[in-house]
Amino acid sequence: MKTKTWTVITNTGKQADLESGPEKKTVQKPTHISPREFTHWLAAKSRIDDASLQSLFKR
């Protein structure tokens, strides 16, 4: 199964908007990390795959 890669469109430190082709989703900041860490993990215009995105929430 191919891993989906998301492009980060915006990140406010509280939520990030992601896009993968025609699909879009909004991700809320996990409570266990700071807004600064969230912005670092999902920097605007960066790309992140599903596995990396899931690891951010599994601490």
mmCIF file of the N, C-alpha and C atoms, coordinates in Angstrom:
data_MODEL
# 
_entry.id   MODEL 
# 
loop_
_atom_site.group_PDB 
_atom_site.id 
_atom_site.type_symbol 
_atom_site.label_atom_id 
_atom_site.label_alt_id 
_atom_site.label_comp_id 
_atom_site.label_asym_id 
_atom_site.label_entity_id 
_atom_site.label_seq_id 
_atom_site.pdbx_PDB_ins_code 
_atom_site.Cartn_x 
_atom_site.Cartn_y 
_atom_site.Cartn_z 
_atom_site.occupancy 
_atom_site.B_iso_or_equiv 
_atom_site.pdbx_formal_charge 
_atom_site.auth_seq_id 
_atom_site.auth_comp_id 
_atom_site.auth_asym_id 
_atom_site.auth_atom_id 
_atom_site.pdbx_PDB_model_num 
ATOM 1   N N  . MET A 1 1  ? 0.833  -1.187 0.000  1.00 0.00 ? 1  MET A N  1 
ATOM 2   C CA . MET A 1 1  ? 0.000  0.000  0.000  1.00 0.00 ? 1  MET A CA 1 
ATOM 3   C C  . MET A 1 1  ? 0.880  1.254  0.000  1.00 0.00 ? 1  MET A C  1 
ATOM 4   N N  . LYS A 1 2  ? 0.562  2.170  -0.870 1.00 0.00 ? 2  LYS A N  1 
ATOM 5   C CA . LYS A 1 2  ? 1.351  3.394  -0.991 1.00 0.00 ? 2  LYS A CA 1 
ATOM 6   C C  . LYS A 1 2  ? 0.998  4.377  0.127  1.00 0.00 ? 2  LYS A C  1 
ATOM 7   N N  . THR A 1 3  ? 2.019  5.004  0.695  1.00 0.00 ? 3  THR A N  1 
ATOM 8   C CA . THR A 1 3  ? 1.810  6.004  1.736  1.00 0.00 ? 3  THR A CA 1 
ATOM 9   C C  . THR A 1 3  ? 1.444  7.328  1.094  1.00 0.00 ? 3  THR A C  1 
ATOM 10  N N  . LYS A 1 4  ? 0.421  7.975  1.635  1.00 0.00 ? 4  LYS A N  1 
ATOM 11  C CA . LYS A 1 4  ? -0.023 9.266  1.107  1.00 0.00 ? 4  LYS A CA 1 
ATOM 12  C C  . LYS A 1 4  ? 0.890  10.369 1.650  1.00 0.00 ? 4  LYS A C  1 
ATOM 13  N N  . THR A 1 5  ? 1.258  11.300 0.793  1.00 0.00 ? 5  THR A N  1 
ATOM 14  C CA . THR A 1 5  ? 2.071  12.442 1.199  1.00 0.00 ? 5  THR A CA 1 
ATOM 15  C C  . THR A 1 5  ? 1.208  13.691 1.169  1.00 0.00 ? 5  THR A C  1 
ATOM 16  N N  . TRP A 1 6  ? 1.268  14.448 2.261  1.00 0.00 ? 6  TRP A N  1 
ATOM 17  C CA . TRP A 1 6  ? 0.485  15.675 2.408  1.00 0.00 ? 6  TRP A CA 1 
ATOM 18  C C  . TRP A 1 6  ? 1.397  16.883 2.277  1.00 0.00 ? 6  TRP A C  1 
ATOM 19  N N  . THR A 1 7  ? 0.914  17.930 1.636  1.00 0.00 ? 7  THR A N  1 
ATOM 20  C CA . THR A 1 7  ? 1.604  19.209 1.568  1.00 0.00 ? 7  THR A CA 1 
ATOM 21  C C  . THR A 1 7  ? 0.946  20.128 2.591  1.00 0.00 ? 7  THR A C  1 
ATOM 22  N N  . VAL A 1 8  ? 1.771  20.776 3.411  1.00 0.00 ? 8  VAL A N  1 
ATOM 23  C CA . VAL A 1 8  ? 1.249  21.695 4.423  1.00 0.00 ? 8  VAL A CA 1 
ATOM 24  C C  . VAL A 1 8  ? 0.968  23.033 3.739  1.00 0.00 ? 8  VAL A C  1 
ATOM 25  N N  . ILE A 1 9  ? -0.283 23.481 3.834  1.00 0.00 ? 9  ILE A N  1 
ATOM 26  C CA . ILE A 1 9  ? -0.675 24.746 3.205  1.00 0.00 ? 9  ILE A CA 1 
ATOM 27  C C  . ILE A 1 9  ? -0.480 25.885 4.208  1.00 0.00 ? 9  ILE A C  1 
ATOM 28  N N  . THR A 1 10 ? -1.045 25.749 5.400  1.00 0.00 ? 10 THR A N  1 
ATOM 29  C CA . THR A 1 10 ? -0.873 26.746 6.459  1.00 0.00 ? 10 THR A CA 1 
ATOM 30  C C  . THR A 1 10 ? -0.760 26.034 7.795  1.00 0.00 ? 10 THR A C  1 
ATOM 31  N N  . ASN A 1 11 ? -0.119 26.703 8.746  1.00 0.00 ? 11 ASN A N  1 
ATOM 32  C CA . ASN A 1 11 ? -0.033 26.189 10.113 1.00 0.00 ? 11 ASN A CA 1 
ATOM 33  C C  . ASN A 1 11 ? -0.055 27.391 11.047 1.00 0.00 ? 11 ASN A C  1 
ATOM 34  N N  . THR A 1 12 ? -1.080 27.460 11.905 1.00 0.00 ? 12 THR A N  1 
ATOM 35  C CA . THR A 1 12 ? -1.238 28.586 12.821 1.00 0.00 ? 12 THR A CA 1 
ATOM 36  C C  . THR A 1 12 ? -0.633 28.319 14.192 1.00 0.00 ? 12 THR A C  1 
ATOM 37  N N  . GLY A 1 13 ? -0.123 27.108 14.413 1.00 0.00 ? 13 GLY A N  1 
ATOM 38  C CA . GLY A 1 13 ? 0.369  26.732 15.729 1.00 0.00 ? 13 GLY A CA 1 
ATOM 39  C C  . GLY A 1 13 ? -0.701 26.006 16.533 1.00 0.00 ? 13 GLY A C  1 
ATOM 40  N N  . LYS A 1 14 ? -1.952 26.137 16.115 1.00 0.00 ? 14 LYS A N  1 
ATOM 41  C CA . LYS A 1 14 ? -3.065 25.420 16.759 1.00 0.00 ? 14 LYS A CA 1 
ATOM 42  C C  . LYS A 1 14 ? -3.681 24.400 15.828 1.00 0.00 ? 14 LYS A C  1 
ATOM 43  N N  . GLN A 1 15 ? -3.607 24.683 14.531 1.00 0.00 ? 15 GLN A N  1 
ATOM 44  C CA . GLN A 1 15 ? -4.092 23.734 13.535 1.00 0.00 ? 15 GLN A CA 1 
ATOM 45  C C  . GLN A 1 15 ? -3.338 23.946 12.230 1.00 0.00 ? 15 GLN A C  1 
ATOM 46  N N  . ALA A 1 16 ? -3.269 22.881 11.444 1.00 0.00 ? 16 ALA A N  1 
ATOM 47  C CA . ALA A 1 16 ? -2.600 22.945 10.149 1.00 0.00 ? 16 ALA A CA 1 
ATOM 48  C C  . ALA A 1 16 ? -3.563 22.462 9.074  1.00 0.00 ? 16 ALA A C  1 
ATOM 49  N N  . ASP A 1 17 ? -3.506 23.093 7.930  1.00 0.00 ? 17 ASP A N  1 
ATOM 50  C CA . ASP A 1 17 ? -4.301 22.682 6.779  1.00 0.00 ? 17 ASP A CA 1 
ATOM 51  C C  . ASP A 1 17 ? -3.384 21.929 5.822  1.00 0.00 ? 17 ASP A C  1 
ATOM 52  N N  . LEU A 1 18 ? -3.782 20.707 5.478  1.00 0.00 ? 18 LEU A N  1 
ATOM 53  C CA . LEU A 1 18 ? -2.982 19.840 4.617  1.00 0.00 ? 18 LEU A CA 1 
ATOM 54  C C  . LEU A 1 18 ? -3.750 19.521 3.346  1.00 0.00 ? 18 LEU A C  1 
ATOM 55  N N  . GLU A 1 19 ? -2.991 19.207 2.290  1.00 0.00 ? 19 GLU A N  1 
ATOM 56  C CA . GLU A 1 19 ? -3.593 18.908 0.994  1.00 0.00 ? 19 GLU A CA 1 
ATOM 57  C C  . GLU A 1 19 ? -2.806 17.776 0.344  1.00 0.00 ? 19 GLU A C  1 
ATOM 58  N N  . SER A 1 20 ? -3.535 16.836 -0.240 1.00 0.00 ? 20 SER A N  1 
ATOM 59  C CA . SER A 1 20 ? -2.921 15.750 -1.009 1.00 0.00 ? 20 SER A CA 1 
ATOM 60  C C  . SER A 1 20 ? -3.754 15.597 -2.266 1.00 0.00 ? 20 SER A C  1 
ATOM 61  N N  . GLY A 1 21 ? -3.304 16.216 -3.349 1.00 0.00 ? 21 GLY A N  1 
ATOM 62  C CA . GLY A 1 21 ? -4.100 16.238 -4.579 1.00 0.00 ? 21 GLY A CA 1 
ATOM 63  C C  . GLY A 1 21 ? -5.401 16.969 -4.319 1.00 0.00 ? 21 GLY A C  1 
ATOM 64  N N  . PRO A 1 22 ? -6.535 16.366 -4.679 1.00 0.00 ? 22 PRO A N  1 
ATOM 65  C CA . PRO A 1 22 ? -7.823 17.031 -4.449 1.00 0.00 ? 22 PRO A CA 1 
ATOM 66  C C  . PRO A 1 22 ? -8.314 16.922 -3.001 1.00 0.00 ? 22 PRO A C  1 
ATOM 67  N N  . GLU A 1 23 ? -7.654 16.063 -2.215 1.00 0.00 ? 23 GLU A N  1 
ATOM 68  C CA . GLU A 1 23 ? -8.077 15.831 -0.834 1.00 0.00 ? 23 GLU A CA 1 
ATOM 69  C C  . GLU A 1 23 ? -7.456 16.873 0.099  1.00 0.00 ? 23 GLU A C  1 
ATOM 70  N N  . LYS A 1 24 ? -8.259 17.357 1.040  1.00 0.00 ? 24 LYS A N  1 
ATOM 71  C CA . LYS A 1 24 ? -7.774 18.339 2.021  1.00 0.00 ? 24 LYS A CA 1 
ATOM 72  C C  . LYS A 1 24 ? -8.180 17.884 3.414  1.00 0.00 ? 24 LYS A C  1 
ATOM 73  N N  . LYS A 1 25 ? -7.391 18.238 4.426  1.00 0.00 ? 25 LYS A N  1 
ATOM 74  C CA . LYS A 1 25 ? -7.791 17.975 5.801  1.00 0.00 ? 25 LYS A CA 1 
ATOM 75  C C  . LYS A 1 25 ? -7.140 18.978 6.725  1.00 0.00 ? 25 LYS A C  1 
ATOM 76  N N  . THR A 1 26 ? -7.776 19.153 7.881  1.00 0.00 ? 26 THR A N  1 
ATOM 77  C CA . THR A 1 26 ? -7.267 20.044 8.916  1.00 0.00 ? 26 THR A CA 1 
ATOM 78  C C  . THR A 1 26 ? -6.852 19.182 10.100 1.00 0.00 ? 26 THR A C  1 
ATOM 79  N N  . VAL A 1 27 ? -5.668 19.446 10.630 1.00 0.00 ? 27 VAL A N  1 
ATOM 80  C CA . VAL A 1 27 ? -5.131 18.690 11.758 1.00 0.00 ? 27 VAL A CA 1 
ATOM 81  C C  . VAL A 1 27 ? -5.012 19.625 12.953 1.00 0.00 ? 27 VAL A C  1 
ATOM 82  N N  . GLN A 1 28 ? -5.602 19.232 14.077 1.00 0.00 ? 28 GLN A N  1 
ATOM 83  C CA . GLN A 1 28 ? -5.501 20.017 15.309 1.00 0.00 ? 28 GLN A CA 1 
ATOM 84  C C  . GLN A 1 28 ? -4.207 19.658 16.037 1.00 0.00 ? 28 GLN A C  1 
ATOM 85  N N  . LYS A 1 29 ? -3.620 20.610 16.723 1.00 0.00 ? 29 LYS A N  1 
ATOM 86  C CA . LYS A 1 29 ? -2.386 20.384 17.480 1.00 0.00 ? 29 LYS A CA 1 
ATOM 87  C C  . LYS A 1 29 ? -2.644 19.396 18.614 1.00 0.00 ? 29 LYS A C  1 
ATOM 88  N N  . PRO A 1 30 ? -1.794 18.355 18.737 1.00 0.00 ? 30 PRO A N  1 
ATOM 89  C CA . PRO A 1 30 ? -1.926 17.451 19.878 1.00 0.00 ? 30 PRO A CA 1 
ATOM 90  C C  . PRO A 1 30 ? -1.644 18.203 21.185 1.00 0.00 ? 30 PRO A C  1 
ATOM 91  N N  . THR A 1 31 ? -2.301 17.813 22.252 1.00 0.00 ? 31 THR A N  1 
ATOM 92  C CA . THR A 1 31 ? -2.157 18.536 23.521 1.00 0.00 ? 31 THR A CA 1 
ATOM 93  C C  . THR A 1 31 ? -0.783 18.361 24.160 1.00 0.00 ? 31 THR A C  1 
ATOM 94  N N  . HIS A 1 32 ? -0.049 17.309 23.816 1.00 0.00 ? 32 HIS A N  1 
ATOM 95  C CA . HIS A 1 32 ? 1.230  17.030 24.458 1.00 0.00 ? 32 HIS A CA 1 
ATOM 96  C C  . HIS A 1 32 ? 2.420  17.789 23.861 1.00 0.00 ? 32 HIS A C  1 
ATOM 97  N N  . ILE A 1 33 ? 2.199  18.586 22.824 1.00 0.00 ? 33 ILE A N  1 
ATOM 98  C CA . ILE A 1 33 ? 3.301  19.378 22.271 1.00 0.00 ? 33 ILE A CA 1 
ATOM 99  C C  . ILE A 1 33 ? 2.922  20.851 22.250 1.00 0.00 ? 33 ILE A C  1 
ATOM 100 N N  . SER A 1 34 ? 3.934  21.697 22.179 1.00 0.00 ? 34 SER A N  1 
ATOM 101 C CA . SER A 1 34 ? 3.705  23.142 22.164 1.00 0.00 ? 34 SER A CA 1 
ATOM 102 C C  . SER A 1 34 ? 3.371  23.603 20.742 1.00 0.00 ? 34 SER A C  1 
ATOM 103 N N  . PRO A 1 35 ? 2.753  24.791 20.636 1.00 0.00 ? 35 PRO A N  1 
ATOM 104 C CA . PRO A 1 35 ? 2.486  25.341 19.295 1.00 0.00 ? 35 PRO A CA 1 
ATOM 105 C C  . PRO A 1 35 ? 3.766  25.495 18.476 1.00 0.00 ? 35 PRO A C  1 
ATOM 106 N N  . ARG A 1 36 ? 4.857  25.831 19.152 1.00 0.00 ? 36 ARG A N  1 
ATOM 107 C CA . ARG A 1 36 ? 6.135  26.006 18.444 1.00 0.00 ? 36 ARG A CA 1 
ATOM 108 C C  . ARG A 1 36 ? 6.611  24.677 17.842 1.00 0.00 ? 36 ARG A C  1 
ATOM 109 N N  . GLU A 1 37 ? 6.495  23.592 18.624 1.00 0.00 ? 37 GLU A N  1 
ATOM 110 C CA . GLU A 1 37 ? 6.874  22.273 18.111 1.00 0.00 ? 37 GLU A CA 1 
ATOM 111 C C  . GLU A 1 37 ? 5.973  21.862 16.948 1.00 0.00 ? 37 GLU A C  1 
ATOM 112 N N  . PHE A 1 38 ? 4.682  22.150 17.063 1.00 0.00 ? 38 PHE A N  1 
ATOM 113 C CA . PHE A 1 38 ? 3.730  21.812 16.014 1.00 0.00 ? 38 PHE A CA 1 
ATOM 114 C C  . PHE A 1 38 ? 4.077  22.550 14.724 1.00 0.00 ? 38 PHE A C  1 
ATOM 115 N N  . THR A 1 39 ? 4.417  23.816 14.839 1.00 0.00 ? 39 THR A N  1 
ATOM 116 C CA . THR A 1 39 ? 4.803  24.612 13.671 1.00 0.00 ? 39 THR A CA 1 
ATOM 117 C C  . THR A 1 39 ? 6.095  24.077 13.065 1.00 0.00 ? 39 THR A C  1 
ATOM 118 N N  . HIS A 1 40 ? 7.021  23.627 13.929 1.00 0.00 ? 40 HIS A N  1 
ATOM 119 C CA . HIS A 1 40 ? 8.280  23.060 13.444 1.00 0.00 ? 40 HIS A CA 1 
ATOM 120 C C  . HIS A 1 40 ? 8.025  21.747 12.700 1.00 0.00 ? 40 HIS A C  1 
ATOM 121 N N  . TRP A 1 41 ? 7.180  20.877 13.270 1.00 0.00 ? 41 TRP A N  1 
ATOM 122 C CA . TRP A 1 41 ? 6.868  19.590 12.657 1.00 0.00 ? 41 TRP A CA 1 
ATOM 123 C C  . TRP A 1 41 ? 6.188  19.765 11.309 1.00 0.00 ? 41 TRP A C  1 
ATOM 124 N N  . LEU A 1 42 ? 5.267  20.731 11.236 1.00 0.00 ? 42 LEU A N  1 
ATOM 125 C CA . LEU A 1 42 ? 4.472  20.928 10.020 1.00 0.00 ? 42 LEU A CA 1 
ATOM 126 C C  . LEU A 1 42 ? 4.697  22.330 9.466  1.00 0.00 ? 42 LEU A C  1 
ATOM 127 N N  . ALA A 1 43 ? 5.916  22.596 9.073  1.00 0.00 ? 43 ALA A N  1 
ATOM 128 C CA . ALA A 1 43 ? 6.250  23.907 8.533  1.00 0.00 ? 43 ALA A CA 1 
ATOM 129 C C  . ALA A 1 43 ? 5.490  24.142 7.226  1.00 0.00 ? 43 ALA A C  1 
ATOM 130 N N  . ALA A 1 44 ? 5.051  25.371 7.019  1.00 0.00 ? 44 ALA A N  1 
ATOM 131 C CA . ALA A 1 44 ? 4.309  25.706 5.795  1.00 0.00 ? 44 ALA A CA 1 
ATOM 132 C C  . ALA A 1 44 ? 5.118  25.322 4.566  1.00 0.00 ? 44 ALA A C  1 
ATOM 133 N N  . LYS A 1 45 ? 4.428  24.741 3.602  1.00 0.00 ? 45 LYS A N  1 
ATOM 134 C CA . LYS A 1 45 ? 4.980  24.293 2.315  1.00 0.00 ? 45 LYS A CA 1 
ATOM 135 C C  . LYS A 1 45 ? 5.872  23.060 2.441  1.00 0.00 ? 45 LYS A C  1 
ATOM 136 N N  . SER A 1 46 ? 5.925  22.425 3.623  1.00 0.00 ? 46 SER A N  1 
ATOM 137 C CA . SER A 1 46 ? 6.674  21.185 3.742  1.00 0.00 ? 46 SER A CA 1 
ATOM 138 C C  . SER A 1 46 ? 5.771  20.025 3.351  1.00 0.00 ? 46 SER A C  1 
ATOM 139 N N  . ARG A 1 47 ? 6.356  18.840 3.244  1.00 0.00 ? 47 ARG A N  1 
ATOM 140 C CA . ARG A 1 47 ? 5.600  17.650 2.883  1.00 0.00 ? 47 ARG A CA 1 
ATOM 141 C C  . ARG A 1 47 ? 5.797  16.622 3.990  1.00 0.00 ? 47 ARG A C  1 
ATOM 142 N N  . ILE A 1 48 ? 4.732  15.917 4.330  1.00 0.00 ? 48 ILE A N  1 
ATOM 143 C CA . ILE A 1 48 ? 4.786  14.914 5.384  1.00 0.00 ? 48 ILE A CA 1 
ATOM 144 C C  . ILE A 1 48 ? 3.925  13.729 4.959  1.00 0.00 ? 48 ILE A C  1 
ATOM 145 N N  . ASP A 1 49 ? 4.424  12.520 5.234  1.00 0.00 ? 49 ASP A N  1 
ATOM 146 C CA . ASP A 1 49 ? 3.630  11.341 4.865  1.00 0.00 ? 49 ASP A CA 1 
ATOM 147 C C  . ASP A 1 49 ? 2.743  10.927 6.036  1.00 0.00 ? 49 ASP A C  1 
ATOM 148 N N  . ASP A 1 50 ? 1.787  10.050 5.759  1.00 0.00 ? 50 ASP A N  1 
ATOM 149 C CA . ASP A 1 50 ? 0.826  9.612  6.773  1.00 0.00 ? 50 ASP A CA 1 
ATOM 150 C C  . ASP A 1 50 ? 1.496  9.003  7.999  1.00 0.00 ? 50 ASP A C  1 
ATOM 151 N N  . ALA A 1 51 ? 2.545  8.194  7.795  1.00 0.00 ? 51 ALA A N  1 
ATOM 152 C CA . ALA A 1 51 ? 3.217  7.536  8.922  1.00 0.00 ? 51 ALA A CA 1 
ATOM 153 C C  . ALA A 1 51 ? 3.852  8.569  9.850  1.00 0.00 ? 51 ALA A C  1 
ATOM 154 N N  . SER A 1 52 ? 4.490  9.581  9.291  1.00 0.00 ? 52 SER A N  1 
ATOM 155 C CA . SER A 1 52 ? 5.108  10.634 10.114 1.00 0.00 ? 52 SER A CA 1 
ATOM 156 C C  . SER A 1 52 ? 4.047  11.447 10.833 1.00 0.00 ? 52 SER A C  1 
ATOM 157 N N  . LEU A 1 53 ? 2.945  11.709 10.167 1.00 0.00 ? 53 LEU A N  1 
ATOM 158 C CA . LEU A 1 53 ? 1.852  12.463 10.763 1.00 0.00 ? 53 LEU A CA 1 
ATOM 159 C C  . LEU A 1 53 ? 1.266  11.694 11.944 1.00 0.00 ? 53 LEU A C  1 
ATOM 160 N N  . GLN A 1 54 ? 1.074  10.399 11.793 1.00 0.00 ? 54 GLN A N  1 
ATOM 161 C CA . GLN A 1 54 ? 0.549  9.572  12.875 1.00 0.00 ? 54 GLN A CA 1 
ATOM 162 C C  . GLN A 1 54 ? 1.508  9.519  14.053 1.00 0.00 ? 54 GLN A C  1 
ATOM 163 N N  . SER A 1 55 ? 2.813  9.476  13.798 1.00 0.00 ? 55 SER A N  1 
ATOM 164 C CA . SER A 1 55 ? 3.795  9.411  14.880 1.00 0.00 ? 55 SER A CA 1 
ATOM 165 C C  . SER A 1 55 ? 3.769  10.674 15.747 1.00 0.00 ? 55 SER A C  1 
ATOM 166 N N  . LEU A 1 56 ? 3.385  11.782 15.162 1.00 0.00 ? 56 LEU A N  1 
ATOM 167 C CA . LEU A 1 56 ? 3.270  13.038 15.901 1.00 0.00 ? 56 LEU A CA 1 
ATOM 168 C C  . LEU A 1 56 ? 2.205  12.944 16.999 1.00 0.00 ? 56 LEU A C  1 
ATOM 169 N N  . PHE A 1 57 ? 1.177  12.145 16.756 1.00 0.00 ? 57 PHE A N  1 
ATOM 170 C CA . PHE A 1 57 ? 0.073  12.025 17.699 1.00 0.00 ? 57 PHE A CA 1 
ATOM 171 C C  . PHE A 1 57 ? 0.220  10.863 18.676 1.00 0.00 ? 57 PHE A C  1 
ATOM 172 N N  . LYS A 1 58 ? 1.183  9.974  18.470 1.00 0.00 ? 58 LYS A N  1 
ATOM 173 C CA . LYS A 1 58 ? 1.306  8.752  19.276 1.00 0.00 ? 58 LYS A CA 1 
ATOM 174 C C  . LYS A 1 58 ? 2.359  8.839  20.366 1.00 0.00 ? 58 LYS A C  1 
ATOM 175 N N  . ARG A 1 59 ? 2.491  9.937  21.042 1.00 0.00 ? 59 ARG A N  1 
ATOM 176 C CA . ARG A 1 59 ? 3.508  10.029 22.100 1.00 0.00 ? 59 ARG A CA 1 
ATOM 177 C C  . ARG A 1 59 ? 2.935  9.658  23.424 1.00 0.00 ? 59 ARG A C  1 
# 
